[in-house]
Amino acid sequence: MMNIIVGFLTGVVASMGLGGGFVLMIWLTMFSDVGQKEAQGINLLFFLPIALVSLVLHIKGGLIDKSLLKKYLLGGVLGAVIGALAMQVVASELLRKLFAAFLIVFGIRELLTSDKKDEPQNEKGTTKPDIGT
């Protein structure tokens, strides 16, 4: 039953574009006794149908900036190929440590920075209230 709940929560977080794969990775490696490389493979396979459903819904909702997609797609595909090849030769223990370091650094960054893009903006593009001056 817990695996179903974790899968559901991971799907929700992943479909919002918030990196739900890390939830699944942590669950599999820490609580389900799955090795790091196996967890990565499961995570990738899990991601495919979630990404497809999310992509269709995001396109229908007008949330996809196709010009940005074009800019990142080539780099993403190259990175995926290099990452998959590198995983074949990197030890599981090192992958676990790299993943942990990534989570720590990213978490600290998120705690220490504020994102001005999420604040409501007026028609002039500033976050300060427009008082008609």
N, CA, C and O atoms as a Tinker XYZ file with bonds, in Angstrom:
   532  protein
     1  N      0.825000   -1.197000    0.000000    73     2
     2  CA     0.000000    0.000000    0.000000    64     1     3
     3  C      0.871000    1.265000    0.000000    63     2     4     5
     4  O      0.558000    2.235000   -0.691000    81     3
     5  N      1.960000    1.252000    0.772000    73     3     6
     6  CA     2.833000    2.418000    0.845000    64     5     7
     7  C      3.476000    2.702000   -0.509000    63     6     8     9
     8  O      3.676000    3.865000   -0.861000    81     7
     9  N      3.801000    1.663000   -1.271000    73     7    10
    10  CA     4.381000    1.867000   -2.600000    64     9    11
    11  C      3.400000    2.592000   -3.524000    63    10    12    13
    12  O      3.811000    3.421000   -4.335000    81    11
    13  N      2.121000    2.287000   -3.406000    73    11    14
    14  CA     1.106000    2.966000   -4.216000    64    13    15
    15  C      1.031000    4.439000   -3.837000    63    14    16    17
    16  O      0.943000    5.302000   -4.711000    81    15
    17  N      1.066000    4.731000   -2.542000    73    15    18
    18  CA     1.019000    6.118000   -2.070000    64    17    19
    19  C      2.243000    6.890000   -2.552000    63    18    20    21
    20  O      2.115000    8.018000   -3.028000    81    19
    21  N      3.426000    6.294000   -2.433000    73    19    22
    22  CA     4.656000    6.950000   -2.892000    64    21    23
    23  C      4.607000    7.167000   -4.403000    63    22    24    25
    24  O      5.001000    8.230000   -4.883000    81    23
    25  N      4.131000    6.181000   -5.154000    73    23    26
    26  CA     3.995000    6.329000   -6.601000    64    25    27
    27  C      3.041000    7.455000   -6.957000    63    26    28    29
    28  O      3.315000    8.235000   -7.869000    81    27
    29  N      1.916000    7.549000   -6.244000    73    27    30
    30  CA     0.956000    8.615000   -6.485000    64    29    31
    31  C      1.568000    9.984000   -6.202000    63    30    32    33
    32  O      1.477000   10.890000   -7.030000    81    31
    33  N      2.185000   10.134000   -5.046000    73    31    34
    34  CA     2.797000   11.425000   -4.684000    64    33    35
    35  C      3.912000   11.802000   -5.651000    63    34    36    37
    36  O      4.049000   12.969000   -6.019000    81    35
    37  N      4.698000   10.832000   -6.056000    73    35    38
    38  CA     5.771000   11.087000   -7.020000    64    37    39
    39  C      5.187000   11.545000   -8.347000    63    38    40    41
    40  O      5.707000   12.477000   -8.960000    81    39
    41  N      4.116000   10.904000   -8.798000    73    39    42
    42  CA     3.466000   11.298000  -10.041000    64    41    43
    43  C      2.915000   12.711000   -9.977000    63    42    44    45
    44  O      3.039000   13.472000  -10.937000    81    43
    45  N      2.303000   13.072000   -8.844000    73    43    46
    46  CA     1.763000   14.425000   -8.685000    64    45    47
    47  C      2.881000   15.455000   -8.741000    63    46    48    49
    48  O      2.793000   16.436000   -9.479000    81    47
    49  N      3.928000   15.230000   -7.961000    73    47    50
    50  CA     5.035000   16.190000   -7.905000    64    49    51
    51  C      5.746000   16.266000   -9.252000    63    50    52    53
    52  O      6.094000   17.354000   -9.710000    81    51
    53  N      5.961000   15.127000   -9.882000    73    51    54
    54  CA     6.648000   15.109000  -11.180000    64    53    55
    55  C      5.829000   15.807000  -12.251000    63    54    56    57
    56  O      6.388000   16.520000  -13.085000    81    55
    57  N      4.513000   15.616000  -12.245000    73    55    58
    58  CA     3.686000   16.229000  -13.282000    64    57    59
    59  C      3.600000   17.740000  -13.126000    63    58    60    61
    60  O      3.254000   18.442000  -14.077000    81    59
    61  N      3.908000   18.245000  -11.940000    73    59    62
    62  CA     3.948000   19.694000  -11.741000    64    61    63
    63  C      5.312000   20.266000  -12.121000    63    62    64    65
    64  O      5.524000   21.476000  -12.041000    81    63
    65  N      6.233000   19.399000  -12.535000    73    63    66
    66  CA     7.556000   19.861000  -12.945000    64    65    67
    67  C      8.472000   20.162000  -11.779000    63    66    68    69
    68  O      9.420000   20.936000  -11.908000    81    67
    69  N      8.190000   19.552000  -10.645000    73    67    70
    70  CA     8.969000   19.836000   -9.440000    64    69    71
    71  C     10.014000   18.778000   -9.127000    63    70    72    73
    72  O     10.555000   18.763000   -8.021000    81    71
    73  N     10.304000   17.914000  -10.046000    73    71    74
    74  CA    11.350000   16.917000   -9.823000    64    73    75
    75  C     10.913000   15.788000   -8.917000    63    74    76    77
    76  O     11.622000   15.436000   -7.975000    81    75
    77  N      9.764000   15.223000   -9.190000    73    75    78
    78  CA     9.231000   14.144000   -8.362000    64    77    79
    79  C     10.109000   12.909000   -8.331000    63    78    80    81
    80  O      9.976000   12.076000   -7.435000    81    79
    81  N     11.008000   12.780000   -9.303000    73    79    82
    82  CA    11.893000   11.617000   -9.334000    64    81    83
    83  C     12.750000   11.494000   -8.093000    63    82    84    85
    84  O     13.097000   10.384000   -7.691000    81    83
    85  N     13.100000   12.612000   -7.476000    73    83    86
    86  CA    13.926000   12.517000   -6.282000    64    85    87
    87  C     13.155000   11.858000   -5.146000    63    86    88    89
    88  O     13.755000   11.184000   -4.308000    81    87
    89  N     11.815000   12.040000   -5.100000    73    87    90
    90  CA    11.003000   11.385000   -4.073000    64    89    91
    91  C     11.074000    9.879000   -4.264000    63    90    92    93
    92  O     11.284000    9.129000   -3.311000    81    91
    93  N     10.897000    9.449000   -5.492000    73    91    94
    94  CA    10.947000    8.016000   -5.791000    64    93    95
    95  C     12.338000    7.449000   -5.528000    63    94    96    97
    96  O     12.469000    6.352000   -4.983000    81    95
    97  N     13.375000    8.189000   -5.912000    73    95    98
    98  CA    14.754000    7.725000   -5.681000    64    97    99
    99  C     15.020000    7.530000   -4.188000    63    98   100   101
   100  O     15.580000    6.514000   -3.777000    81    99
   101  N     14.622000    8.493000   -3.399000    73    99   102
   102  CA    14.839000    8.390000   -1.953000    64   101   103
   103  C     14.050000    7.218000   -1.386000    63   102   104   105
   104  O     14.574000    6.453000   -0.576000    81   103
   105  N     12.809000    7.072000   -1.798000    73   103   106
   106  CA    11.991000    5.964000   -1.303000    64   105   107
   107  C     12.627000    4.617000   -1.661000    63   106   108   109
   108  O     12.766000    3.738000   -0.810000    81   107
   109  N     13.006000    4.470000   -2.922000    73   107   110
   110  CA    13.549000    3.189000   -3.364000    64   109   111
   111  C     14.870000    2.852000   -2.686000    63   110   112   113
   112  O     15.076000    1.714000   -2.265000    81   111
   113  N     15.769000    3.830000   -2.576000    73   111   114
   114  CA    17.100000    3.536000   -2.039000    64   113   115
   115  C     17.136000    3.464000   -0.520000    63   114   116   117
   116  O     17.915000    2.695000    0.043000    81   115
   117  N     16.310000    4.250000    0.148000    73   115   118
   118  CA    16.379000    4.286000    1.612000    64   117   119
   119  C     15.382000    3.346000    2.290000    63   118   120   121
   120  O     15.681000    2.782000    3.342000    81   119
   121  N     14.212000    3.178000    1.702000    73   119   122
   122  CA    13.162000    2.443000    2.388000    64   121   123
   123  C     12.752000    1.140000    1.707000    63   122   124   125
   124  O     12.107000    0.299000    2.332000    81   123
   125  N     13.108000    0.962000    0.457000    73   123   126
   126  CA    12.728000   -0.256000   -0.260000    64   125   127
   127  C     13.914000   -1.150000   -0.568000    63   126   128   129
   128  O     13.761000   -2.169000   -1.241000    81   127
   129  N     15.081000   -0.791000   -0.091000    73   127   130
   130  CA    16.272000   -1.624000   -0.241000    64   129   131
   131  C     16.610000   -1.936000   -1.705000    63   130   132   133
   132  O     16.986000   -3.060000   -2.038000    81   131
   133  N     16.470000   -0.936000   -2.564000    73   131   134
   134  CA    16.807000   -1.085000   -3.976000    64   133   135
   135  C     18.140000   -0.392000   -4.201000    63   134   136   137
   136  O     18.368000    0.691000   -3.661000    81   135
   137  N     19.019000   -0.990000   -4.984000    73   135   138
   138  CA    20.320000   -0.399000   -5.273000    64   137   139
   139  C     20.184000    0.891000   -6.072000    63   138   140   141
   140  O     19.174000    1.118000   -6.737000    81   139
   141  N     21.210000    1.732000   -6.000000    73   139   142
   142  CA    21.165000    3.043000   -6.647000    64   141   143
   143  C     20.935000    2.938000   -8.158000    63   142   144   145
   144  O     20.078000    3.634000   -8.702000    81   143
   145  N     21.683000    2.087000   -8.825000    73   143   146
   146  CA    21.542000    1.963000  -10.284000    64   145   147
   147  C     20.173000    1.412000  -10.666000    63   146   148   149
   148  O     19.569000    1.874000  -11.633000    81   147
   149  N     19.681000    0.432000   -9.919000    73   147   150
   150  CA    18.359000   -0.117000  -10.192000    64   149   151
   151  C     17.283000    0.936000   -9.952000    63   150   152   153
   152  O     16.322000    1.033000  -10.715000    81   151
   153  N     17.446000    1.729000   -8.885000    73   151   154
   154  CA    16.481000    2.790000   -8.585000    64   153   155
   155  C     16.456000    3.835000   -9.700000    63   154   156   157
   156  O     15.393000    4.349000  -10.049000    81   155
   157  N     17.615000    4.144000  -10.252000    73   155   158
   158  CA    17.674000    5.104000  -11.350000    64   157   159
   159  C     16.941000    4.562000  -12.575000    63   158   160   161
   160  O     16.224000    5.302000  -13.248000    81   159
   161  N     17.116000    3.287000  -12.863000    73   159   162
   162  CA    16.416000    2.678000  -13.993000    64   161   163
   163  C     14.907000    2.663000  -13.779000    63   162   164   165
   164  O     14.145000    2.981000  -14.692000    81   163
   165  N     14.477000    2.296000  -12.581000    73   163   166
   166  CA    13.046000    2.307000  -12.261000    64   165   167
   167  C     12.500000    3.723000  -12.375000    63   166   168   169
   168  O     11.411000    3.937000  -12.908000    81   167
   169  N     13.264000    4.689000  -11.870000    73   167   170
   170  CA    12.846000    6.086000  -11.914000    64   169   171
   171  C     12.657000    6.553000  -13.359000    63   170   172   173
   172  O     11.677000    7.229000  -13.673000    81   171
   173  N     13.585000    6.196000  -14.227000    73   171   174
   174  CA    13.467000    6.586000  -15.634000    64   173   175
   175  C     12.249000    5.940000  -16.294000    63   174   176   177
   176  O     11.513000    6.602000  -17.025000    81   175
   177  N     12.040000    4.665000  -16.039000    73   175   178
   178  CA    10.892000    3.973000  -16.618000    64   177   179
   179  C      9.580000    4.537000  -16.073000    63   178   180   181
   180  O      8.604000    4.679000  -16.810000    81   179
   181  N      9.565000    4.856000  -14.779000    73   179   182
   182  CA     8.399000    5.457000  -14.138000    64   181   183
   183  C      8.090000    6.823000  -14.757000    63   182   184   185
   184  O      6.927000    7.190000  -14.926000    81   183
   185  N      9.142000    7.565000  -15.091000    73   183   186
   186  CA     9.001000    8.924000  -15.585000    64   185   187
   187  C      8.344000    8.994000  -16.968000    63   186   188   189
   188  O      7.626000    9.952000  -17.256000    81   187
   189  N      8.575000    8.012000  -17.814000    73   187   190
   190  CA     8.084000    8.074000  -19.199000    64   189   191
   191  C      6.569000    8.260000  -19.307000    63   190   192   193
   192  O      6.138000    9.213000  -19.956000    81   191
   193  N      5.748000    7.409000  -18.713000    73   191   194
   194  CA     4.300000    7.639000  -18.846000    64   193   195
   195  C      3.839000    8.900000  -18.111000    63   194   196   197
   196  O      2.924000    9.581000  -18.573000    81   195
   197  N      4.459000    9.217000  -16.978000    73   195   198
   198  CA     4.110000   10.432000  -16.234000    64   197   199
   199  C      4.406000   11.659000  -17.093000    63   198   200   201
   200  O      3.594000   12.580000  -17.169000    81   199
   201  N      5.565000   11.665000  -17.735000    73   199   202
   202  CA     5.955000   12.802000  -18.572000    64   201   203
   203  C      5.016000   12.938000  -19.771000    63   202   204   205
   204  O      4.656000   14.056000  -20.142000    81   203
   205  N      4.621000   11.842000  -20.372000    73   203   206
   206  CA     3.737000   11.896000  -21.532000    64   205   207
   207  C      2.383000   12.503000  -21.152000    63   206   208   209
   208  O      1.894000   13.404000  -21.834000    81   207
   209  N      1.784000   12.016000  -20.076000    73   207   210
   210  CA     0.492000   12.546000  -19.626000    64   209   211
   211  C      0.633000   14.024000  -19.267000    63   210   212   213
   212  O     -0.196000   14.842000  -19.665000    81   211
   213  N      1.671000   14.364000  -18.523000    73   211   214
   214  CA     1.895000   15.753000  -18.113000    64   213   215
   215  C      2.115000   16.657000  -19.318000    63   214   216   217
   216  O      1.591000   17.769000  -19.366000    81   215
   217  N      2.883000   16.188000  -20.282000    73   215   218
   218  CA     3.163000   16.975000  -21.478000    64   217   219
   219  C      1.879000   17.305000  -22.232000    63   218   220   221
   220  O      1.669000   18.452000  -22.626000    81   219
   221  N      1.034000   16.325000  -22.430000    73   219   222
   222  CA    -0.234000   16.553000  -23.127000    64   221   223
   223  C     -1.063000   17.591000  -22.373000    63   222   224   225
   224  O     -1.602000   18.513000  -22.986000    81   223
   225  N     -1.171000   17.452000  -21.057000    73   223   226
   226  CA    -1.975000   18.396000  -20.269000    64   225   227
   227  C     -1.361000   19.795000  -20.253000    63   226   228   229
   228  O     -2.085000   20.790000  -20.289000    81   227
   229  N     -0.036000   19.877000  -20.200000    73   227   230
   230  CA     0.625000   21.182000  -20.205000    64   229   231
   231  C      0.481000   21.872000  -21.567000    63   230   232   233
   232  O      0.319000   23.091000  -21.625000    81   231
   233  N      0.538000   21.107000  -22.655000    73   231   234
   234  CA     0.340000   21.679000  -23.987000    64   233   235
   235  C     -1.093000   22.204000  -24.115000    63   234   236   237
   236  O     -1.311000   23.315000  -24.600000    81   235
   237  N     -2.067000   21.399000  -23.678000    73   235   238
   238  CA    -3.466000   21.828000  -23.741000    64   237   239
   239  C     -3.702000   23.076000  -22.888000    63   238   240   241
   240  O     -4.535000   23.914000  -23.234000    81   239
   241  N     -2.980000   23.203000  -21.784000    73   239   242
   242  CA    -3.124000   24.355000  -20.912000    64   241   243
   243  C     -2.319000   25.562000  -21.352000    63   242   244   245
   244  O     -2.363000   26.602000  -20.696000    81   243
   245  N     -1.581000   25.446000  -22.452000    73   243   246
   246  CA    -0.782000   26.558000  -22.964000    64   245   247
   247  C      0.424000   26.878000  -22.105000    63   246   248   249
   248  O      0.863000   28.027000  -22.061000    81   247
   249  N      0.968000   25.882000  -21.423000    73   247   250
   250  CA     2.070000   26.107000  -20.494000    64   249   251
   251  C      3.443000   25.756000  -21.060000    63   250   252   253
   252  O      4.433000   25.748000  -20.328000    81   251
   253  N      3.508000   25.467000  -22.353000    73   251   254
   254  CA     4.772000   25.089000  -22.964000    64   253   255
   255  C      5.286000   26.236000  -23.834000    63   254   256   257
   256  O      4.607000   26.664000  -24.768000    81   255
   257  N      6.472000   26.727000  -23.531000    73   255   258
   258  CA     7.119000   27.762000  -24.341000    64   257   259
   259  C      8.014000   27.028000  -25.339000    63   258   260   261
   260  O      9.116000   26.593000  -25.005000    81   259
   261  N      7.519000   26.903000  -26.563000    73   259   262
   262  CA     8.221000   26.098000  -27.566000    64   261   263
   263  C      9.584000   26.667000  -27.933000    63   262   264   265
   264  O     10.477000   25.909000  -28.311000    81   263
   265  N      9.769000   27.975000  -27.832000    73   263   266
   266  CA    11.079000   28.550000  -28.141000    64   265   267
   267  C     12.112000   28.120000  -27.095000    63   266   268   269
   268  O     13.270000   27.874000  -27.431000    81   267
   269  N     11.698000   28.029000  -25.837000    73   267   270
   270  CA    12.615000   27.539000  -24.799000    64   269   271
   271  C     12.889000   26.054000  -24.978000    63   270   272   273
   272  O     14.013000   25.593000  -24.781000    81   271
   273  N     11.866000   25.319000  -25.347000    73   271   274
   274  CA    12.020000   23.884000  -25.571000    64   273   275
   275  C     13.097000   23.613000  -26.605000    63   274   276   277
   276  O     13.943000   22.738000  -26.417000    81   275
   277  N     13.065000   24.364000  -27.697000    73   275   278
   278  CA    14.053000   24.186000  -28.762000    64   277   279
   279  C     15.468000   24.482000  -28.261000    63   278   280   281
   280  O     16.425000   23.821000  -28.665000    81   279
   281  N     15.595000   25.469000  -27.386000    73   279   282
   282  CA    16.915000   25.845000  -26.875000    64   281   283
   283  C     17.515000   24.759000  -25.982000    63   282   284   285
   284  O     18.733000   24.576000  -25.973000    81   283
   285  N     16.685000   24.043000  -25.235000    73   283   286
   286  CA    17.185000   23.086000  -24.252000    64   285   287
   287  C     17.195000   21.639000  -24.732000    63   286   288   289
   288  O     17.893000   20.806000  -24.155000    81   287
   289  N     16.443000   21.332000  -25.764000    73   287   290
   290  CA    16.262000   19.939000  -26.174000    64   289   291
   291  C     17.558000   19.244000  -26.581000    63   290   292   293
   292  O     17.825000   18.131000  -26.127000    81   291
   293  N     18.358000   19.871000  -27.419000    73   291   294
   294  CA    19.598000   19.234000  -27.873000    64   293   295
   295  C     20.531000   18.952000  -26.691000    63   294   296   297
   296  O     21.083000   17.858000  -26.571000    81   295
   297  N     20.695000   19.939000  -25.836000    73   295   298
   298  CA    21.550000   19.744000  -24.658000    64   297   299
   299  C     21.014000   18.663000  -23.740000    63   298   300   301
   300  O     21.785000   17.888000  -23.173000    81   299
   301  N     19.705000   18.606000  -23.590000    73   299   302
   302  CA    19.093000   17.584000  -22.748000    64   301   303
   303  C     19.305000   16.183000  -23.284000    63   302   304   305
   304  O     19.606000   15.260000  -22.528000    81   303
   305  N     19.150000   16.025000  -24.591000    73   303   306
   306  CA    19.355000   14.707000  -25.206000    64   305   307
   307  C     20.822000   14.289000  -25.080000    63   306   308   309
   308  O     21.117000   13.147000  -24.726000    81   307
   309  N     21.737000   15.212000  -25.369000    73   307   310
   310  CA    23.169000   14.902000  -25.219000    64   309   311
   311  C     23.502000   14.546000  -23.773000    63   310   312   313
   312  O     24.230000   13.588000  -23.515000    81   311
   313  N     22.969000   15.319000  -22.840000    73   311   314
   314  CA    23.205000   15.042000  -21.423000    64   313   315
   315  C     22.668000   13.684000  -21.003000    63   314   316   317
   316  O     23.294000   12.986000  -20.205000    81   315
   317  N     21.508000   13.304000  -21.536000    73   315   318
   318  CA    20.918000   12.005000  -21.219000    64   317   319
   319  C     21.803000   10.864000  -21.711000    63   318   320   321
   320  O     22.015000    9.881000  -21.001000    81   319
   321  N     22.311000   11.002000  -22.920000    73   319   322
   322  CA    23.187000    9.962000  -23.477000    64   321   323
   323  C     24.468000    9.853000  -22.652000    63   322   324   325
   324  O     24.875000    8.756000  -22.269000    81   323
   325  N     25.096000   10.986000  -22.384000    73   323   326
   326  CA    26.342000   10.977000  -21.604000    64   325   327
   327  C     26.099000   10.447000  -20.194000    63   326   328   329
   328  O     26.896000    9.665000  -19.676000    81   327
   329  N     25.002000   10.869000  -19.576000    73   327   330
   330  CA    24.681000   10.388000  -18.231000    64   329   331
   331  C     24.435000    8.895000  -18.183000    63   330   332   333
   332  O     24.902000    8.216000  -17.268000    81   331
   333  N     23.699000    8.371000  -19.169000    73   331   334
   334  CA    23.426000    6.929000  -19.212000    64   333   335
   335  C     24.710000    6.131000  -19.422000    63   334   336   337
   336  O     24.893000    5.072000  -18.822000    81   335
   337  N     25.601000    6.642000  -20.277000    73   335   338
   338  CA    26.879000    5.952000  -20.494000    64   337   339
   339  C     27.759000    6.040000  -19.247000    63   338   340   341
   340  O     28.415000    5.065000  -18.881000    81   339
   341  N     27.776000    7.193000  -18.601000    73   339   342
   342  CA    28.595000    7.368000  -17.393000    64   341   343
   343  C     28.108000    6.466000  -16.268000    63   342   344   345
   344  O     28.915000    5.938000  -15.503000    81   343
   345  N     26.796000    6.285000  -16.161000    73   343   346
   346  CA    26.247000    5.441000  -15.096000    64   345   347
   347  C     26.738000    3.998000  -15.211000    63   346   348   349
   348  O     26.826000    3.283000  -14.213000    81   347
   349  N     27.054000    3.583000  -16.424000    73   347   350
   350  CA    27.527000    2.221000  -16.640000    64   349   351
   351  C     28.893000    1.970000  -15.997000    63   350   352   353
   352  O     29.213000    0.840000  -15.628000    81   351
   353  N     29.696000    3.033000  -15.867000    73   351   354
   354  CA    31.056000    2.853000  -15.372000    64   353   355
   355  C     31.294000    3.426000  -13.970000    63   354   356   357
   356  O     32.326000    3.149000  -13.357000    81   355
   357  N     30.352000    4.217000  -13.461000    73   355   358
   358  CA    30.517000    4.818000  -12.137000    64   357   359
   359  C     29.942000    3.869000  -11.092000    63   358   360   361
   360  O     28.860000    3.314000  -11.279000    81   359
   361  N     30.656000    3.688000  -10.011000    73   359   362
   362  CA    30.219000    2.788000   -8.941000    64   361   363
   363  C     28.939000    3.305000   -8.281000    63   362   364   365
   364  O     28.731000    4.513000   -8.173000    81   363
   365  N     28.088000    2.379000   -7.841000    73   363   366
   366  CA    26.824000    2.732000   -7.197000    64   365   367
   367  C     27.031000    3.634000   -5.983000    63   366   368   369
   368  O     26.280000    4.587000   -5.774000    81   367
   369  N     28.046000    3.329000   -5.193000    73   367   370
   370  CA    28.301000    4.125000   -3.984000    64   369   371
   371  C     28.631000    5.578000   -4.335000    63   370   372   373
   372  O     28.182000    6.499000   -3.655000    81   371
   373  N     29.405000    5.778000   -5.382000    73   371   374
   374  CA    29.721000    7.144000   -5.809000    64   373   375
   375  C     28.465000    7.846000   -6.325000    63   374   376   377
   376  O     28.270000    9.033000   -6.062000    81   375
   377  N     27.615000    7.129000   -7.053000    73   375   378
   378  CA    26.362000    7.716000   -7.532000    64   377   379
   379  C     25.490000    8.156000   -6.365000    63   378   380   381
   380  O     24.878000    9.223000   -6.412000    81   379
   381  N     25.432000    7.333000   -5.311000    73   379   382
   382  CA    24.641000    7.697000   -4.125000    64   381   383
   383  C     25.174000    8.974000   -3.496000    63   382   384   385
   384  O     24.401000    9.846000   -3.099000    81   383
   385  N     26.479000    9.084000   -3.407000    73   383   386
   386  CA    27.083000   10.270000   -2.798000    64   385   387
   387  C     26.880000   11.508000   -3.674000    63   386   388   389
   388  O     26.603000   12.591000   -3.158000    81   387
   389  N     27.017000   11.356000   -4.986000    73   387   390
   390  CA    26.789000   12.478000   -5.892000    64   389   391
   391  C     25.333000   12.956000   -5.825000    63   390   392   393
   392  O     25.061000   14.157000   -5.831000    81   391
   393  N     24.417000   12.008000   -5.762000    73   391   394
   394  CA    22.993000   12.353000   -5.661000    64   393   395
   395  C     22.713000   13.077000   -4.351000    63   394   396   397
   396  O     21.991000   14.073000   -4.333000    81   395
   397  N     23.274000   12.589000   -3.269000    73   395   398
   398  CA    23.095000   13.242000   -1.964000    64   397   399
   399  C     23.676000   14.653000   -1.978000    63   398   400   401
   400  O     23.051000   15.589000   -1.478000    81   399
   401  N     24.866000   14.807000   -2.545000    73   399   402
   402  CA    25.491000   16.129000   -2.609000    64   401   403
   403  C     24.633000   17.085000   -3.444000    63   402   404   405
   404  O     24.451000   18.245000   -3.074000    81   403
   405  N     24.114000   16.599000   -4.554000    73   403   406
   406  CA    23.246000   17.419000   -5.396000    64   405   407
   407  C     22.031000   17.892000   -4.609000    63   406   408   409
   408  O     21.682000   19.072000   -4.660000    81   407
   409  N     21.386000   16.990000   -3.883000    73   407   410
   410  CA    20.203000   17.359000   -3.109000    64   409   411
   411  C     20.540000   18.390000   -2.031000    63   410   412   413
   412  O     19.778000   19.333000   -1.814000    81   411
   413  N     21.667000   18.215000   -1.364000    73   411   414
   414  CA    22.067000   19.153000   -0.310000    64   413   415
   415  C     22.353000   20.531000   -0.893000    63   414   416   417
   416  O     21.845000   21.533000   -0.391000    81   415
   417  N     23.158000   20.589000   -1.943000    73   415   418
   418  CA    23.509000   21.879000   -2.555000    64   417   419
   419  C     22.263000   22.571000   -3.092000    63   418   420   421
   420  O     22.074000   23.767000   -2.870000    81   419
   421  N     21.417000   21.833000   -3.794000    73   419   422
   422  CA    20.208000   22.421000   -4.351000    64   421   423
   423  C     19.273000   22.895000   -3.242000    63   422   424   425
   424  O     18.679000   23.968000   -3.347000    81   423
   425  N     19.140000   22.104000   -2.185000    73   423   426
   426  CA    18.290000   22.495000   -1.060000    64   425   427
   427  C     18.772000   23.756000   -0.376000    63   426   428   429
   428  O     17.969000   24.630000   -0.048000    81   427
   429  N     20.072000   23.862000   -0.157000    73   427   430
   430  CA    20.634000   25.065000    0.466000    64   429   431
   431  C     20.406000   26.276000   -0.433000    63   430   432   433
   432  O     20.034000   27.349000    0.044000    81   431
   433  N     20.628000   26.102000   -1.719000    73   431   434
   434  CA    20.393000   27.196000   -2.670000    64   433   435
   435  C     18.950000   27.665000   -2.608000    63   434   436   437
   436  O     18.690000   28.868000   -2.600000    81   435
   437  N     18.019000   26.742000   -2.565000    73   435   438
   438  CA    16.606000   27.105000   -2.507000    64   437   439
   439  C     16.263000   27.831000   -1.211000    63   438   440   441
   440  O     15.434000   28.741000   -1.209000    81   439
   441  N     16.890000   27.440000   -0.121000    73   439   442
   442  CA    16.642000   28.110000    1.159000    64   441   443
   443  C     17.188000   29.526000    1.195000    63   442   444   445
   444  O     16.606000   30.400000    1.839000    81   443
   445  N     18.293000   29.759000    0.515000    73   443   446
   446  CA    18.983000   31.041000    0.618000    64   445   447
   447  C     18.634000   32.054000   -0.466000    63   446   448   449
   448  O     19.017000   33.218000   -0.354000    81   447
   449  N     17.925000   31.649000   -1.501000    73   447   450
   450  CA    17.598000   32.591000   -2.575000    64   449   451
   451  C     16.098000   32.788000   -2.654000    63   450   452   453
   452  O     15.316000   31.904000   -2.305000    81   451
   453  N     15.713000   33.965000   -3.121000    73   451   454
   454  CA    14.288000   34.206000   -3.369000    64   453   455
   455  C     14.109000   34.394000   -4.863000    63   454   456   457
   456  O     14.981000   34.932000   -5.546000    81   455
   457  N     12.987000   33.949000   -5.354000    73   455   458
   458  CA    12.707000   34.020000   -6.778000    64   457   459
   459  C     11.723000   35.142000   -7.036000    63   458   460   461
   460  O     10.535000   35.006000   -6.746000    81   459
   461  N     12.200000   36.237000   -7.573000    73   459   462
   462  CA    11.361000   37.406000   -7.839000    64   461   463
   463  C     10.353000   37.133000   -8.954000    63   462   464   465
   464  O      9.359000   37.851000   -9.066000    81   463
   465  N     10.585000   36.124000   -9.769000    73   463   466
   466  CA     9.684000   35.831000  -10.886000    64   465   467
   467  C      8.312000   35.379000  -10.398000    63   466   468   469
   468  O      7.324000   35.553000  -11.111000    81   467
   469  N      8.229000   34.801000   -9.198000    73   467   470
   470  CA     6.963000   34.297000   -8.690000    64   469   471
   471  C      6.098000   35.380000   -8.058000    63   470   472   473
   472  O      4.925000   35.140000   -7.773000    81   471
   473  N      6.660000   36.575000   -7.833000    73   471   474
   474  CA     5.898000   37.649000   -7.225000    64   473   475
   475  C      5.013000   38.305000   -8.279000    63   474   476   477
   476  O      5.417000   38.429000   -9.435000    81   475
   477  N      3.797000   38.730000   -7.887000    73   475   478
   478  CA     2.929000   39.383000   -8.864000    64   477   479
   479  C      3.550000   40.676000   -9.375000    63   478   480   481
   480  O      4.147000   41.434000   -8.610000    81   479
   481  N      3.404000   40.920000  -10.664000    73   479   482
   482  CA     3.981000   42.116000  -11.264000    64   481   483
   483  C      2.878000   42.991000  -11.841000    63   482   484   485
   484  O      1.836000   42.504000  -12.281000    81   483
   485  N      3.135000   44.295000  -11.827000    73   483   486
   486  CA     2.179000   45.199000  -12.462000    64   485   487
   487  C      2.489000   45.286000  -13.956000    63   486   488   489
   488  O      3.386000   44.599000  -14.445000    81   487
   489  N      1.746000   46.130000  -14.682000    73   487   490
   490  CA     1.918000   46.197000  -16.142000    64   489   491
   491  C      3.274000   46.727000  -16.562000    63   490   492   493
   492  O      3.663000   46.564000  -17.719000    81   491
   493  N      4.013000   47.364000  -15.645000    73   491   494
   494  CA     5.344000   47.868000  -15.971000    64   493   495
   495  C      6.426000   46.810000  -15.732000    63   494   496   497
   496  O      7.603000   47.046000  -16.006000    81   495
   497  N      6.018000   45.641000  -15.217000    73   495   498
   498  CA     6.974000   44.566000  -14.983000    64   497   499
   499  C      7.727000   44.679000  -13.671000    63   498   500   501
   500  O      8.717000   43.977000  -13.464000    81   499
   501  N      7.272000   45.557000  -12.778000    73   499   502
   502  CA     7.944000   45.684000  -11.481000    64   501   503
   503  C      7.086000   45.000000  -10.427000    63   502   504   505
   504  O      5.885000   44.808000  -10.617000    81   503
   505  N      7.713000   44.635000   -9.318000    73   503   506
   506  CA     6.966000   43.974000   -8.246000    64   505   507
   507  C      6.443000   44.972000   -7.228000    63   506   508   509
   508  O      5.708000   44.596000   -6.315000    81   507
   509  N      6.813000   46.240000   -7.373000    73   507   510
   510  CA     6.316000   47.271000   -6.464000    64   509   511
   511  C      4.928000   47.709000   -6.904000    63   510   512   513
   512  O      4.622000   47.694000   -8.096000    81   511
   513  N      4.090000   48.097000   -5.956000    73   511   514
   514  CA     2.754000   48.556000   -6.337000    64   513   515
   515  C      2.822000   49.803000   -7.204000    63   514   516   517
   516  O      3.651000   50.682000   -6.968000    81   515
   517  N      1.960000   49.883000   -8.198000    73   515   518
   518  CA     1.890000   51.039000   -9.072000    64   517   519
   519  C      0.846000   51.998000   -8.497000    63   518   520   521
   520  O     -0.352000   51.715000   -8.527000    81   519
   521  N      1.319000   53.147000   -7.967000    73   519   522
   522  CA     0.404000   54.082000   -7.312000    64   521   523
   523  C      0.059000   55.258000   -8.217000    63   522   524   525
   524  O     -0.392000   56.297000   -7.735000    81   523
   525  N      0.261000   55.111000   -9.498000    73   523   526
   526  CA    -0.156000   56.102000  -10.468000    64   525   527
   527  C      0.783000   57.286000  -10.624000    63   526   528   529
   528  O      0.347000   58.351000  -11.061000    81   527
   529  N      2.054000   57.137000  -10.281000    73   527   530
   530  CA     2.985000   58.249000  -10.441000    64   529   531
   531  C      3.609000   58.258000  -11.803000    63   530   532
   532  O      4.421000   59.133000  -12.104000    81   531
